[in-house]
């Protein structure tokens, strides 16, 4: 993210090697990503010990969530997972036999799991045997003070920004959004 968009806390950036059309180059980049994962884990362990961190918050996506779980276990620091998408591709041998069991272990060992919808909550339970709590989206505008006003829209309808994919995992959220729009609660 650009510097002005970041939170004011300390940030550590880690490189990530993207895939390639070449099978061998893609495999080499995966090995680099695993090495970076070890580096991230080492820095996280040192940071947790030095700053006496009380909890780890991670999003279950990509490789970093596995580092968060490993670091939590190594340092006896509880970790909370946020699951916003079913990112496991079940068509490859690696996904079925390595990634899915590893993801299940990470989720079952989490201190708490937040899911983005009831559909995702059911998927986490059925696929991984882990219980989670639905983190519902805000349904009212956040007001910082009496003098602050929400952004005004030139049209009568609400302005909606959606980033993500459409799948069964977001059905409940889309249903909630549709009911909020049709009830008029978003006009306030």
TAWO-V313718 format. One record per residue. N is the residue number from 1. RES is the residue in three letters. PSI is psi in whole degrees, -180 to 180 (none if undefined). OMEGA is omega in whole degrees, 0 to 359 (NA if undefined). BURIAL is I if it has 9 or more other C-alpha atoms within 8 Angstrom, else O. Layout:
BEGIN
n->N res->RES psi->PSI omega->OMEGA burial->BURIAL
n->N res->RES psi->PSI omega->OMEGA burial->BURIAL
END
This chain:
BEGIN
n->1 res->UNK psi->149 omega->174 burial->O
n->2 res->UNK psi->148 omega->184 burial->O
n->3 res->UNK psi->-44 omega->181 burial->O
n->4 res->UNK psi->-23 omega->182 burial->O
n->5 res->UNK psi->-6 omega->183 burial->O
n->6 res->UNK psi->157 omega->172 burial->O
n->7 res->UNK psi->164 omega->184 burial->O
n->8 res->UNK psi->-6 omega->180 burial->O
n->9 res->UNK psi->168 omega->180 burial->O
n->10 res->UNK psi->138 omega->179 burial->O
n->11 res->UNK psi->144 omega->173 burial->O
n->12 res->UNK psi->122 omega->181 burial->O
n->13 res->UNK psi->139 omega->178 burial->O
n->14 res->UNK psi->136 omega->180 burial->O
n->15 res->UNK psi->156 omega->176 burial->O
n->16 res->UNK psi->128 omega->179 burial->O
n->17 res->UNK psi->125 omega->180 burial->O
n->18 res->UNK psi->162 omega->179 burial->O
n->19 res->UNK psi->176 omega->181 burial->O
n->20 res->UNK psi->159 omega->176 burial->O
n->21 res->UNK psi->-28 omega->178 burial->O
n->22 res->UNK psi->126 omega->181 burial->O
n->23 res->UNK psi->-45 omega->183 burial->O
n->24 res->UNK psi->-41 omega->178 burial->O
n->25 res->UNK psi->-38 omega->178 burial->I
n->26 res->UNK psi->-43 omega->178 burial->I
n->27 res->UNK psi->-40 omega->178 burial->O
n->28 res->UNK psi->-40 omega->179 burial->O
n->29 res->UNK psi->-33 omega->176 burial->I
n->30 res->UNK psi->-40 omega->177 burial->I
n->31 res->UNK psi->-39 omega->177 burial->O
n->32 res->UNK psi->-42 omega->179 burial->I
n->33 res->UNK psi->-39 omega->177 burial->I
n->34 res->UNK psi->-38 omega->177 burial->O
n->35 res->UNK psi->-41 omega->177 burial->O
n->36 res->UNK psi->-38 omega->178 burial->I
n->37 res->UNK psi->-42 omega->177 burial->I
n->38 res->UNK psi->-41 omega->178 burial->I
n->39 res->UNK psi->-46 omega->178 burial->O
n->40 res->UNK psi->-44 omega->181 burial->I
n->41 res->UNK psi->-44 omega->180 burial->I
n->42 res->UNK psi->-46 omega->179 burial->O
n->43 res->UNK psi->-38 omega->179 burial->O
n->44 res->UNK psi->-42 omega->178 burial->I
n->45 res->UNK psi->-47 omega->180 burial->I
n->46 res->UNK psi->-41 omega->180 burial->O
n->47 res->UNK psi->-44 omega->180 burial->I
n->48 res->UNK psi->-44 omega->180 burial->I
n->49 res->UNK psi->-45 omega->184 burial->I
n->50 res->UNK psi->-41 omega->185 burial->O
n->51 res->UNK psi->1 omega->180 burial->O
n->52 res->UNK psi->53 omega->180 burial->O
n->53 res->UNK psi->137 omega->184 burial->I
n->54 res->UNK psi->-24 omega->181 burial->O
n->55 res->UNK psi->149 omega->177 burial->O
n->56 res->UNK psi->132 omega->176 burial->I
n->57 res->UNK psi->125 omega->182 burial->I
n->58 res->UNK psi->153 omega->175 burial->I
n->59 res->UNK psi->131 omega->182 burial->I
n->60 res->UNK psi->83 omega->178 burial->I
n->61 res->UNK psi->141 omega->178 burial->I
n->62 res->UNK psi->-157 omega->186 burial->O
n->63 res->UNK psi->-26 omega->187 burial->O
n->64 res->UNK psi->-30 omega->180 burial->I
n->65 res->UNK psi->-32 omega->178 burial->I
n->66 res->UNK psi->-36 omega->175 burial->I
n->67 res->UNK psi->-42 omega->179 burial->I
n->68 res->UNK psi->-44 omega->179 burial->I
n->69 res->UNK psi->-43 omega->180 burial->I
n->70 res->UNK psi->-42 omega->179 burial->I
n->71 res->UNK psi->-40 omega->176 burial->I
n->72 res->UNK psi->-43 omega->179 burial->I
n->73 res->UNK psi->-45 omega->181 burial->I
n->74 res->UNK psi->-35 omega->184 burial->O
n->75 res->UNK psi->2 omega->184 burial->I
n->76 res->UNK psi->35 omega->177 burial->O
n->77 res->UNK psi->126 omega->179 burial->I
n->78 res->UNK psi->147 omega->176 burial->I
n->79 res->UNK psi->146 omega->180 burial->I
n->80 res->UNK psi->132 omega->179 burial->I
n->81 res->UNK psi->139 omega->173 burial->I
n->82 res->UNK psi->122 omega->181 burial->I
n->83 res->UNK psi->113 omega->183 burial->I
n->84 res->UNK psi->-7 omega->184 burial->I
n->85 res->UNK psi->152 omega->174 burial->O
n->86 res->UNK psi->91 omega->189 burial->O
n->87 res->UNK psi->0 omega->184 burial->O
n->88 res->UNK psi->121 omega->176 burial->O
n->89 res->UNK psi->116 omega->187 burial->O
n->90 res->UNK psi->13 omega->184 burial->O
n->91 res->UNK psi->-17 omega->182 burial->O
n->92 res->UNK psi->156 omega->177 burial->O
n->93 res->UNK psi->-44 omega->181 burial->O
n->94 res->UNK psi->-43 omega->180 burial->O
n->95 res->UNK psi->-45 omega->182 burial->I
n->96 res->UNK psi->-43 omega->191 burial->I
n->97 res->UNK psi->-16 omega->180 burial->O
n->98 res->UNK psi->-58 omega->187 burial->I
n->99 res->UNK psi->-46 omega->182 burial->I
n->100 res->UNK psi->-49 omega->178 burial->I
n->101 res->UNK psi->-37 omega->178 burial->I
n->102 res->UNK psi->-42 omega->177 burial->O
n->103 res->UNK psi->-42 omega->178 burial->I
n->104 res->UNK psi->-43 omega->178 burial->I
n->105 res->UNK psi->-45 omega->179 burial->I
n->106 res->UNK psi->-45 omega->181 burial->I
n->107 res->UNK psi->-43 omega->181 burial->I
n->108 res->UNK psi->-26 omega->179 burial->I
n->109 res->UNK psi->-8 omega->180 burial->O
n->110 res->UNK psi->145 omega->176 burial->I
n->111 res->UNK psi->-38 omega->179 burial->O
n->112 res->UNK psi->150 omega->178 burial->I
n->113 res->UNK psi->131 omega->172 burial->I
n->114 res->UNK psi->129 omega->176 burial->I
n->115 res->UNK psi->154 omega->184 burial->I
n->116 res->UNK psi->-13 omega->182 burial->I
n->117 res->UNK psi->163 omega->174 burial->I
n->118 res->UNK psi->-34 omega->178 burial->I
n->119 res->UNK psi->-42 omega->177 burial->I
n->120 res->UNK psi->-38 omega->178 burial->I
n->121 res->UNK psi->-45 omega->178 burial->I
n->122 res->UNK psi->-40 omega->179 burial->O
n->123 res->UNK psi->-43 omega->179 burial->I
n->124 res->UNK psi->-42 omega->180 burial->I
n->125 res->UNK psi->-46 omega->183 burial->I
n->126 res->UNK psi->-39 omega->183 burial->O
n->127 res->UNK psi->-34 omega->189 burial->O
n->128 res->UNK psi->-5 omega->179 burial->I
n->129 res->UNK psi->28 omega->182 burial->I
n->130 res->UNK psi->138 omega->178 burial->I
n->131 res->UNK psi->145 omega->182 burial->I
n->132 res->UNK psi->169 omega->177 burial->I
n->133 res->UNK psi->137 omega->178 burial->I
n->134 res->UNK psi->127 omega->175 burial->I
n->135 res->UNK psi->98 omega->184 burial->O
n->136 res->UNK psi->148 omega->176 burial->O
n->137 res->UNK psi->157 omega->177 burial->O
n->138 res->UNK psi->140 omega->179 burial->O
n->139 res->UNK psi->-2 omega->177 burial->O
n->140 res->UNK psi->153 omega->179 burial->O
n->141 res->UNK psi->139 omega->177 burial->O
n->142 res->UNK psi->130 omega->180 burial->O
n->143 res->UNK psi->124 omega->182 burial->O
n->144 res->UNK psi->-30 omega->178 burial->O
n->145 res->UNK psi->171 omega->180 burial->O
n->146 res->UNK psi->-34 omega->184 burial->O
n->147 res->UNK psi->-13 omega->183 burial->O
n->148 res->UNK psi->144 omega->179 burial->O
n->149 res->UNK psi->143 omega->176 burial->O
n->150 res->UNK psi->159 omega->178 burial->O
n->151 res->UNK psi->130 omega->180 burial->O
n->152 res->UNK psi->145 omega->181 burial->O
n->153 res->UNK psi->139 omega->180 burial->O
n->154 res->UNK psi->-24 omega->179 burial->O
n->155 res->UNK psi->174 omega->177 burial->O
n->156 res->UNK psi->-28 omega->186 burial->O
n->157 res->UNK psi->168 omega->179 burial->O
n->158 res->UNK psi->158 omega->174 burial->I
n->159 res->UNK psi->127 omega->184 burial->O
n->160 res->UNK psi->133 omega->174 burial->O
n->161 res->UNK psi->126 omega->178 burial->O
n->162 res->UNK psi->129 omega->175 burial->O
n->163 res->UNK psi->120 omega->180 burial->O
n->164 res->UNK psi->-175 omega->181 burial->O
n->165 res->UNK psi->156 omega->177 burial->O
n->166 res->UNK psi->118 omega->178 burial->O
n->167 res->UNK psi->-178 omega->180 burial->O
n->168 res->UNK psi->-23 omega->182 burial->O
n->169 res->UNK psi->-21 omega->181 burial->I
n->170 res->UNK psi->7 omega->181 burial->I
n->171 res->UNK psi->-47 omega->182 burial->I
n->172 res->UNK psi->-40 omega->179 burial->I
n->173 res->UNK psi->-40 omega->178 burial->I
n->174 res->UNK psi->-37 omega->176 burial->O
n->175 res->UNK psi->-42 omega->178 burial->O
n->176 res->UNK psi->-44 omega->179 burial->O
n->177 res->UNK psi->-44 omega->179 burial->O
n->178 res->UNK psi->-41 omega->180 burial->O
n->179 res->UNK psi->-35 omega->177 burial->O
n->180 res->UNK psi->-41 omega->179 burial->I
n->181 res->UNK psi->-47 omega->183 burial->I
n->182 res->UNK psi->-27 omega->179 burial->O
n->183 res->UNK psi->-15 omega->180 burial->O
n->184 res->UNK psi->3 omega->182 burial->O
n->185 res->UNK psi->-22 omega->181 burial->I
n->186 res->UNK psi->-5 omega->180 burial->I
n->187 res->UNK psi->-16 omega->182 burial->O
n->188 res->UNK psi->none omega->NA burial->O
END
